Amino acid sequence: MPEWIEGRVIEQRQWTDRLFSLSVAARDLAYEAGQFIKLALPANGHMLARAYSFVNAPQARPYEFYYVRLPDGPLTQRLCRLGSGDAIFLSSRPAGFLVLSEVPDADNLWLLATGTGIAPFLSILRTETPWRRYGRVVLVHAVRFAQELTYREVLGGVQAERQGRLRLVSIVSRESAEGALAGRIPQAILDGRLEAAAGLALSASGSQVMICGNPAMVSDAVRALAERRMKKHRRRSPGQITVENYW
C-alpha cells in the first residue's frame, strides 16, 4: 500500500475542454526525470488514485502533472474541479523506468509521445542529462487536434536555450494543421516522413528511442522500428527502444 503525503493545489490550468495541468506544493520527493507517482483523493473510506508523470524537472517546484479528463474517469472528474488551496494526496515513492539512467548513449535521442504522454519528456528535456549525452534530441508529439499541441512556450524556451539541438515534430491525426505531419507516428516512421521532418536519420547505429503514449501507438511504433533492426533495450540485452504505456 502506498504511503500518502498531503499536498496543496497551487494552480489548475485548463488547456482545452479535456486537457489540464495541475501544480501542487508538497514536501520534497527524490525522483529522476521521467518517473511518476500516484495522485489521490479520498473516496468512501479509501484512496481513489492514478499514476501521473512529473512534468517539472526534479529540482523545480511546485510539482506539475498533465492529465486528460475522462468522461467516465472518477478521479479525473474530481481533479479538474480542484482549485488553489485544495488538498490532494501524493504517493511517497516515485517509480518508473522511462529514465535516461536506463538508456544507453547515442548520437541522437528520439522522444515519441502521444497526448499527455509528453509529460515525462518535458521533465527530461528540462534537465542537463540529455544535453550532456546526446548530440541532438528530437521530440515527436502526436495529438488528435492542433489545439492539443500544448507546452509550446516551454519547448520554445528549451529550443532557444539549447541553440537548435532540440528538434520538434508535431503530428495531428484528425485535422489538417499547418507545420504538422498527418496520421500516426508508426506510419511516419515506416514511410520516412518522420526522419525528413526532423532532418535526422533514425537508425540502430546512431539512435536511442524513448516512447510514451497509448498502448496501440507504442506497440505499432516498436514494430515499425524493428524493421530498422531496432529492438527493446534491456540491461542484459542492449537495444535502442525504451517504452512506457501511458495508461
Secondary structure, DSSP 4 states (H G I P E B T S, - for coil): -PPEEEEEEEEEEE-SSSEEEEEEE-S-----TT-EEEEEEEETTEEEEEEEE--S-TT-SSEEEEEE--TT-TTHHHHTT--TT-EEEEESS-B-S-SGGGS---SEEEEEEEGGGGHHHHHHHTSSHHHHH-SEEEEEEEESSGGG---HHHHHHHHHHTTT-EEEEEEESSS--TT-EES-HHHHHHTSHHHHHHTS---TTTEEEEEEE-HHHHHHHHHHHHTTT--B-BTTB--SEEEEE--
